[in-house]
Amino acid sequence: MTRPRPASRRLTVTALALLTVFASGCTRQRGEVFPVNAYLESPDNLQGNRYVLSAEIDAQLEWREGVGRLLSVRALGDASDVRLPVFIADSLQANLMVAQRYELTLTVRRGGLLYVTALRKL
């Protein structure tokens, strides 16, 4: 049996290191979970922060072509059954329907607007 050459050994070690880094990046939490109660108490305290919210679409409140949609969503796992308003820009090109569930990456903007920057269907 022949021993691997030093160059192939380095390549193997490098590949394993890259695989480890990639795998650990995939298991990281995507972001801080949206604090529903803190938002309800004082949305302005959260301005500029970015969060992740797992939610179900409750209703479409408004839509303007070329601008986006204002939706009412319910946070999954929240016992209070509170509806939250979120804005999804048309630039995200999302096909949304009531009762669909999404993981929303959002930013809290002025006035407490929950502005969705990315979404992933659950």
N, C-alpha and C positions, 0 to 999 in steps of 0.2 A: 504494500500500500504506500502511495507517495504522499508526502506532506504538502499542504497547500503552500504556494509561493507567497512571500510577504505582500506582494501587490494585491493578490486576490484576497488575502486575509484582511488587509486594510479596507478593501471594497466591501467585504462582508460586515465588518465592524461598522463602517459608515452607513450601510444600508440598515442595519439593526438600530443604530442611533436615530436615523431619520424616521423609521417606523415607530419607535418609541415616542418620539416627539409628536408625530402625527396622531397616534392613538391617544395620547394624553390630551391633546387639543380637542379631540372629538368628544371626550367624556366630560369636559368642563361645562359648568352651567353656562347657559347662554347670556345671562344677565341677572340683575337683581329683580326679584319678584315685586310686582307693582303693589304698593301698600294701600289697599282699598280704603281702610279706615282713616289713615292719615290724610288721604286725598279728600275724603268726605268732610273731615274736620277743617282742613285748610289747604285747598289746592295750590294757593300761591306759594306755600312753603316748599313745594316740590318743583317749582319752575326751573327749567333747564336740565332736569334730571332725566335719565334714560332708564327704562324698565322693560320687563317682559311680563305680559299678561296672557294667560290662557283663558279664552272667553268663547262664548256662544253668541252668535248674532241674534238679537231679539227683534229688531225692526230697522228699516231704513227710514230715517227722519227727513232727509233732504238729499237731492242730487242735482248738481249743476254740471252740464257738459263742459269738458275741458278743465274743470276745477276739481271736483271730487264728490265724495259722499260723506254725509254725517249719519252715523249709525248709533243705535243703542245696543250695547252688549251686556251680557251677564258674565261676571267672573266665575269660572269653573271652580268648584270647591269652596265657594263663599256661601255660608249658610244664610246670610242676610237677604239674598236674592235681589240685590241692588242693581239697577240699570245704570251704566256709565256711558256718556257720550264720547265717541271717538270719530276722528276725521281721517279718511283714507283718500289720498290724492289720486286723481285719474292716472297719474304717471306710474303708479304701481301696477296698473292694468290687471286688477283683480276681478274675477267673476265671483261675486258674493251673493249668498242667499240666506234667508232666515233659517235658523236652526243649525247652520254649519258651525263647526268649531275650529278656532284658529289659535295659534300662538302669535301674539302681536308684540312686536318690538315698538315701543312708543316713547315719545318725548313729551314732557309736560311743558306746554307753552303758556304765554301770557293769558291771564284770565282762566287758567286751569284747563285749556284745550288739550285734549289727549290726541296728539298727532302721531299717526302710525307711520313708521319709517320702513318697516319690513313686516311681512306676515308669512306664516307657514300653516297650511291646513293640517289639522290633527286627524 
